[in-house]
Amino acid sequence: MPFRELSAEKIRSRFRTGLSGGKPLRFPGAFSPMVAMMIEELDFDGVYVSGAVVAADLGLPDIGLTTLSEVSQRGRAIARVTSLPTIIDIDTGFGEPMNVARTIEEIEDLGMAGCHMEDQILPKRCGHLDNKELVSTEEMVRKIRIAAEAKRDPNFVLIARSDSRASEGLDKAMDRAKAYVDAGADMIFPEAMMDEKEFEAFREAINVPLLANMTEFGKSDLFDYKTFERIGYNLIIYPVTAWRLAMRAVEDGLRSVKEKGSQAHLVGEMQTRKRLYEILGYEDYNRFDESIFNFKLK
């Protein structure tokens, strides 16, 4: 069955070890379980579940309209098919400190290896847009403390995201990050850095693992892996890359079908049925019933 081979506890332990391995881990975003399976087959280090992508896939803007159940169940569906660690975006924690505690318990139970929570107020917005508003440092510290207390597995990675660079400046952003570490954050996610020097400044100031967000069309340049290896970052996420590639292909393909009246000219650009079944492990289901995979594929 398409469930991960390792327990959530084992996956979290490996994730913790990987964060201290001296090389950045690479976590592409997965918008579906199948994408997570491809990420694992392509030998990436982990899987990321973007709150913005979950919202967009539901036809909603990234302003905090999704619910804990919508996000956590998407995360569970993705995490269950891979033995790679899955980290998930919980926006502002889905409420006040009591809600944050429940959120942590839920996503830990559903197999996540970690999550990140941000310091915006609702309605929130994408971290690379202007005019974000923040909660006070004290309020965010309270949320982080509650989240840290709610963890039951010490290897579950609690990531504090700060969106303060844009509104408060780099120095204040680093001050916030230090307070979040003192409150119990295991990792810091400095959002929307303007250049390589700002990423470096965070590395010099913060003594816990750091996450770099390489989202397209944002404030940060798209630096390569070697840059973050040199700077000393621990984790790189590519949150929306797969979704954007897929949606562009879907839109272009559907336009072409409408114009030409058939999809025949597009078949060569499609994933084949054979490749789909390889990723799904279709033939492996024959151990339950030998009539499942008893045909030949072109």
C-alpha positions in Angstrom: 0.0 0.0 0.0 1.2 3.6 -0.6 2.1 4.4 2.9 5.5 5.4 4.2 7.8 2.6 5.2 9.2 4.4 8.2 7.4 5.6 11.3 6.8 9.3 11.8 9.2 9.2 14.8 12.0 7.6 12.8 11.5 10.2 10.0 11.6 13.1 12.5 14.8 11.7 14.0 16.4 11.4 10.6 15.3 15.0 9.8 16.9 16.3 12.9 20.1 14.5 12.0 20.0 15.9 8.5 19.7 19.4 9.7 23.0 19.2 11.4 24.7 17.4 8.5 26.5 20.5 7.2 24.7 20.7 3.8 21.4 22.4 3.1 18.4 20.0 2.7 16.1 20.6 -0.3 12.4 20.4 0.1 10.2 21.0 -3.0 6.6 21.9 -2.4 4.1 19.1 -3.1 0.5 19.9 -3.8 -0.6 16.3 -3.9 0.5 12.9 -2.7 1.6 11.9 -6.2 4.0 14.9 -6.4 5.4 13.9 -3.0 6.1 10.4 -4.5 7.9 12.0 -7.4 10.0 14.2 -5.0 11.1 11.1 -3.2 11.9 9.2 -6.4 14.0 12.1 -7.6 16.0 11.8 -4.3 15.2 15.2 -2.7 15.6 15.5 1.0 12.1 16.2 2.0 8.6 17.5 1.1 7.1 20.9 1.8 3.3 21.7 2.1 2.7 25.3 1.3 -0.3 27.1 2.9 -0.5 29.4 -0.2 -0.7 26.4 -2.5 -3.4 24.7 -0.4 -5.4 27.9 -0.5 -4.9 28.4 -4.2 -5.8 24.8 -4.9 -9.1 25.4 -3.1 -9.7 28.6 -5.2 -8.8 30.9 -2.3 -6.2 33.7 -1.9 -3.5 33.3 0.7 -5.1 35.5 3.4 -5.8 33.0 6.1 -9.1 31.6 4.9 -8.2 28.0 5.1 -8.9 26.0 8.2 -6.9 23.6 10.3 -8.8 20.6 9.0 -8.3 21.6 5.3 -4.6 22.1 5.7 -3.8 19.3 8.1 -5.7 16.7 6.0 -3.9 17.8 2.9 -0.7 17.4 4.8 -1.6 14.0 6.1 -2.5 12.8 2.6 1.0 13.9 1.4 3.0 12.8 4.3 1.6 9.3 4.3 3.0 8.3 0.9 6.6 9.1 1.6 9.4 8.3 4.0 10.9 11.7 3.5 10.2 14.3 6.2 7.2 16.6 5.5 7.0 20.1 6.9 3.8 22.1 6.7 2.9 25.8 6.7 0.4 26.5 9.5 0.1 30.3 8.7 -0.5 32.0 12.0 -1.4 28.8 13.9 -5.2 28.9 13.2 -6.0 31.1 16.1 -4.9 32.1 19.6 -2.4 30.1 21.8 -5.0 27.5 22.7 -5.7 26.9 19.0 -2.0 26.8 18.3 -1.5 24.0 20.8 -4.3 22.0 19.2 -2.8 22.6 15.7 0.6 21.2 16.8 -1.0 18.1 18.3 -3.0 17.5 15.2 -0.2 17.8 12.7 2.2 15.8 14.9 -0.5 13.0 15.1 -0.9 13.2 11.3 2.8 12.4 10.6 4.4 15.8 9.9 8.1 16.2 10.7 7.7 19.9 11.5 5.8 23.1 10.7 6.3 26.8 10.5 4.2 29.6 12.0 4.4 33.2 11.1 4.1 36.5 13.1 1.5 38.2 10.9 -2.0 39.3 12.0 -5.1 38.2 10.2 -5.9 38.7 7.4 -2.4 37.6 6.5 -0.8 37.7 3.1 2.0 36.1 1.1 5.3 36.9 2.8 6.7 38.5 -0.4 3.9 41.1 -0.7 4.1 44.6 0.7 2.2 46.2 3.7 2.2 43.1 6.0 1.1 43.8 9.5 2.6 41.9 12.5 1.6 40.8 16.0 3.9 42.1 18.7 7.0 40.2 19.6 5.5 39.3 22.9 2.4 37.8 21.4 4.4 35.7 19.0 6.7 34.6 21.8 3.6 33.4 23.7 2.4 31.4 20.7 5.8 29.8 20.2 6.1 28.9 23.9 2.7 27.2 23.8 3.6 25.4 20.5 6.9 24.1 22.0 5.0 22.9 25.1 2.4 21.1 22.9 5.0 19.0 21.1 5.3 15.5 22.3 8.1 14.3 20.1 11.2 16.3 20.8 12.4 15.7 17.2 9.3 17.5 15.8 10.8 20.7 14.4 9.0 24.0 15.3 10.0 26.7 12.8 9.3 30.3 13.6 8.8 32.5 10.5 9.3 36.2 10.8 7.8 38.6 8.2 9.3 41.6 10.0 12.1 42.5 7.5 9.8 44.5 5.3 8.0 46.5 7.9 10.6 46.8 10.7 14.0 46.4 9.0 16.7 43.7 9.2 17.9 44.5 12.7 14.5 44.3 14.3 13.8 41.1 12.3 16.9 39.5 13.8 15.9 40.7 17.3 12.5 39.0 16.9 14.2 35.8 15.7 16.4 35.7 18.8 13.3 36.1 21.0 11.6 33.3 19.1 14.6 31.0 19.6 14.6 31.8 23.4 10.8 31.0 23.4 11.5 27.5 22.0 11.7 27.7 18.2 14.0 25.0 16.8 14.5 26.8 13.5 14.1 30.3 12.1 12.5 31.2 8.7 13.5 34.8 7.8 11.0 35.7 5.1 11.6 38.0 2.1 15.3 38.7 2.5 16.4 41.4 -0.1 19.8 40.1 -1.0 22.6 37.6 -0.2 24.0 39.8 2.5 20.8 39.7 4.4 20.7 36.0 4.4 24.3 36.1 5.6 23.5 38.5 8.4 20.8 36.1 9.8 23.3 33.3 9.7 25.8 35.3 11.7 23.2 36.4 14.3 21.2 33.2 14.8 22.6 30.0 16.3 19.8 27.6 15.3 19.1 26.0 11.9 17.8 28.5 9.3 15.3 28.0 6.4 15.6 29.8 3.1 12.5 30.4 1.0 13.2 30.3 -2.8 9.8 31.2 -4.1 9.5 32.6 -7.6 8.3 36.2 -8.3 9.2 37.4 -4.8 11.5 39.8 -3.0 14.5 37.4 -2.9 16.7 36.5 -5.8 16.6 32.8 -6.7 20.0 31.8 -5.3 21.4 28.4 -6.1 22.2 25.5 -3.7 25.9 26.3 -3.5 25.2 29.8 -2.3 23.2 28.5 0.7 25.8 25.8 1.3 28.5 28.5 1.5 26.4 30.7 3.8 25.5 27.9 6.1 21.7 27.5 5.7 20.2 24.2 6.7 17.0 24.0 4.6 15.8 25.4 1.3 12.2 25.2 0.3 10.8 25.6 -3.2 7.2 26.1 -2.1 5.2 26.8 -5.3 7.6 25.6 -8.1 5.8 22.4 -8.9 2.3 23.9 -8.7 3.3 26.8 -11.0 4.8 24.5 -13.5 1.7 22.3 -13.4 -0.8 25.1 -13.7 1.1 26.7 -16.6 1.1 23.4 -18.4 -2.6 22.8 -17.7 -3.6 26.3 -18.9 -1.5 26.1 -22.1 -2.8 22.6 -22.8 -6.4 23.4 -22.4 -6.1 26.5 -24.6 -4.5 24.4 -27.3 -7.3 21.7 -27.0 -9.9 24.4 -27.4 -8.2 26.0 -30.4 -7.4 22.7 -32.3 -10.4 20.7 -31.3 -8.3 17.7 -30.0 -5.5 16.8 -27.6 -3.8 14.5 -30.1 -1.0 16.9 -30.8 -0.2 17.2 -27.0 0.1 13.5 -26.2 3.9 13.6 -26.6 4.1 16.3 -23.8 2.0 14.2 -21.4 3.1 11.9 -18.7 2.4 8.4 -20.0 0.2 5.9 -18.4 3.2 3.6 -18.0 5.1 6.3 -16.1 2.1 7.1 -13.9 1.8 3.4 -13.0 5.5 3.2 -12.2 5.3 6.0 -9.7 2.1 4.6 -8.2 3.7 1.2 -7.8 0.6 -0.2 -9.5 2.1 -3.7 -10.1 2.9 -4.0 -6.4 -0.8 -4.3 -5.6 -0.7 -7.7 -7.2 0.4 -9.2 -3.9 -3.1 -8.6 -2.7 -4.9 -9.8 -5.9 -3.1 -11.0 -9.0 -6.0 -9.8 -11.2 -5.0 -6.1 -10.6 -2.0 -5.8 -12.8 -2.6 -8.4 -15.5 -2.3 -6.2 -18.6 0.5 -4.8 -20.8 1.2 -1.1 -21.3 2.3 0.6 -24.4 
